[in-house]
């Protein structure tokens, strides 16, 4: 079965967490680690990649942390995956060493990834936040900071 690498899954979890909790103050990595159980060593790498990719903004200082760079309805799951994937692609060497791998299996894999990304592009952070509320994973803030347009 196909699966996304841990870093990608952690990135999605962290961004959804931030979408809920970054108002009014930014969210610190250690808070996400406590709530989501994401190892801090992975999380810090992922957060920096998401800042460089324009998904998050980093806020410096003792009360610093992270917040979304855009509205949650303007960020898709595909956006998050692409940022992490681009960072990972730079670290990996070409895995196909044969002509069949490069010319047959590689293109097939690229097509499959394109289909997956197209599906992930149809899901916004707003959608994921709504799903989390529906599943009872989080409660909608009672201060009115959660709203839909």
Backbone torsions as a table, in degrees:
resi	resn	phi	psi	omega
1	UNK	NA	142.1	177.1
2	UNK	-72.0	146.4	174.8
3	UNK	-147.9	153.8	176.3
4	UNK	-84.6	143.8	176.1
5	UNK	-59.4	153.9	-178.9
6	UNK	-51.8	-42.7	-177.6
7	UNK	-58.5	-39.8	-179.8
8	UNK	-67.6	-42.8	178.6
9	UNK	-65.5	-41.9	177.0
10	UNK	-61.7	-40.2	179.7
11	UNK	-61.3	-45.2	178.9
12	UNK	-62.9	-44.9	179.0
13	UNK	-60.0	-45.9	-177.7
14	UNK	-64.4	-41.9	-178.5
15	UNK	-67.9	-38.8	176.5
16	UNK	-65.8	-41.3	176.7
17	UNK	-57.7	-47.0	-179.9
18	UNK	-64.2	-37.5	179.3
19	UNK	-59.2	-30.7	179.2
20	UNK	-88.0	-35.3	-166.2
21	UNK	-111.8	0.4	-175.1
22	UNK	-85.8	21.7	176.8
23	UNK	-120.7	132.0	-6.5
24	UNK	-84.5	-18.0	-175.7
25	UNK	-95.6	153.8	175.8
26	UNK	-66.3	161.6	-177.9
27	UNK	-99.7	130.9	177.9
28	UNK	-88.1	149.3	-178.7
29	UNK	-55.5	-41.2	-176.9
30	UNK	-64.6	-29.0	176.6
31	UNK	-68.6	-40.9	178.3
32	UNK	-65.0	-41.4	178.4
33	UNK	-58.5	-43.9	179.3
34	UNK	-63.5	-46.3	-176.0
35	UNK	-73.9	-40.4	-171.7
36	UNK	-104.2	-12.5	179.7
37	UNK	73.5	20.8	178.8
38	UNK	-82.2	126.8	178.9
39	UNK	-57.7	133.8	-175.7
40	UNK	-59.2	-34.9	-178.6
41	UNK	-63.6	-36.3	175.3
42	UNK	-74.2	-43.3	-172.7
43	UNK	-61.1	-44.0	-178.8
44	UNK	-61.6	-41.5	176.7
45	UNK	-61.2	-48.3	-178.0
46	UNK	-61.7	-42.7	-177.9
47	UNK	-63.6	-42.3	178.7
48	UNK	-64.0	-39.9	177.2
49	UNK	-62.6	-39.5	-179.8
50	UNK	-70.4	-32.4	174.7
51	UNK	-66.8	-48.7	-179.7
52	UNK	-64.0	-28.1	179.6
53	UNK	-86.4	-0.2	176.6
54	UNK	80.7	14.2	177.1
55	UNK	-87.0	-40.0	-179.1
56	UNK	-119.5	160.4	169.5
57	UNK	-114.3	135.3	175.6
58	UNK	-92.8	136.1	178.3
59	UNK	-114.8	120.6	-177.5
60	UNK	-82.6	162.8	175.0
61	UNK	109.5	173.2	-176.1
62	UNK	-63.5	-26.4	177.5
63	UNK	-108.5	22.5	-178.8
64	UNK	-77.1	-176.1	-179.0
65	UNK	160.7	-139.2	-176.3
66	UNK	-134.0	147.5	170.5
67	UNK	-142.0	165.5	-179.7
68	UNK	-66.1	143.4	178.8
69	UNK	-82.4	-21.4	179.1
70	UNK	-138.7	171.1	175.8
71	UNK	-61.7	147.7	-176.9
72	UNK	-64.7	-23.0	176.6
73	UNK	-77.4	-8.0	-179.9
74	UNK	-107.6	7.5	176.6
75	UNK	-120.4	127.1	178.4
76	UNK	-103.4	162.4	173.9
77	UNK	-59.8	-35.6	177.3
78	UNK	-61.8	-37.6	177.4
79	UNK	-59.7	-45.1	-178.6
80	UNK	-64.4	-46.9	-178.6
81	UNK	-62.8	-40.6	179.4
82	UNK	-62.1	-40.4	179.8
83	UNK	-62.4	-47.6	-178.8
84	UNK	-69.2	-39.6	179.6
85	UNK	-63.2	-42.2	179.1
86	UNK	-62.0	-40.8	179.1
87	UNK	-66.2	-39.0	179.9
88	UNK	-70.6	-37.8	-178.1
89	UNK	-62.0	-34.7	178.5
90	UNK	-65.4	-28.2	-176.8
91	UNK	-86.6	-21.4	-174.8
92	UNK	-95.2	145.1	172.7
93	UNK	-88.1	165.2	176.8
94	UNK	-61.7	124.9	-175.6
95	UNK	-86.0	-21.2	-178.0
96	UNK	-88.0	120.5	-177.4
97	UNK	-106.4	-11.4	-179.4
98	UNK	-108.6	165.6	176.6
99	UNK	-63.9	-40.1	178.4
100	UNK	-62.9	-42.7	178.4
101	UNK	-61.0	-49.0	-177.8
102	UNK	-69.9	-38.6	-170.4
103	UNK	-100.8	-15.5	-178.0
104	UNK	-121.5	-59.1	-176.5
105	UNK	-70.2	-43.6	179.9
106	UNK	-57.5	-50.9	178.0
107	UNK	-61.1	-37.4	176.8
108	UNK	-61.3	-45.2	179.6
109	UNK	-63.3	-40.7	178.0
110	UNK	-61.9	-39.9	177.6
111	UNK	-64.3	-42.9	179.3
112	UNK	-62.5	-42.5	178.6
113	UNK	-64.8	-38.6	178.9
114	UNK	-62.4	-40.0	177.6
115	UNK	-64.6	-43.2	178.6
116	UNK	-62.3	-45.2	179.7
117	UNK	-64.1	-36.9	177.4
118	UNK	-61.5	-40.6	177.8
119	UNK	-67.0	-43.2	179.9
120	UNK	-66.7	-28.4	176.6
121	UNK	-68.1	-17.6	-179.9
122	UNK	-86.8	-2.6	-178.1
123	UNK	-115.9	118.2	178.8
124	UNK	-93.3	167.5	173.4
125	UNK	-61.4	-33.8	176.5
126	UNK	-58.5	-44.3	177.7
127	UNK	-61.5	-43.8	-179.8
128	UNK	-66.1	-37.8	176.6
129	UNK	-63.7	-42.3	178.5
130	UNK	-62.4	-42.9	178.3
131	UNK	-61.9	-40.7	179.9
132	UNK	-62.7	-40.2	177.9
133	UNK	-66.3	-45.3	-179.2
134	UNK	-61.9	-35.8	-179.5
135	UNK	-82.4	-5.1	-179.9
136	UNK	77.5	15.9	179.8
137	UNK	-73.1	-31.3	177.0
138	UNK	-142.9	162.3	176.2
139	UNK	-104.5	143.5	174.6
140	UNK	-64.2	135.4	-179.6
141	UNK	-57.5	139.0	-179.2
142	UNK	-83.9	-6.6	-178.9
143	UNK	-85.4	3.5	178.4
144	UNK	82.9	7.6	-176.9
145	UNK	-77.8	-13.0	175.0
146	UNK	-96.9	121.2	179.6
147	UNK	-147.2	158.5	178.0
148	UNK	-121.7	148.5	178.0
149	UNK	-113.6	NA	NA
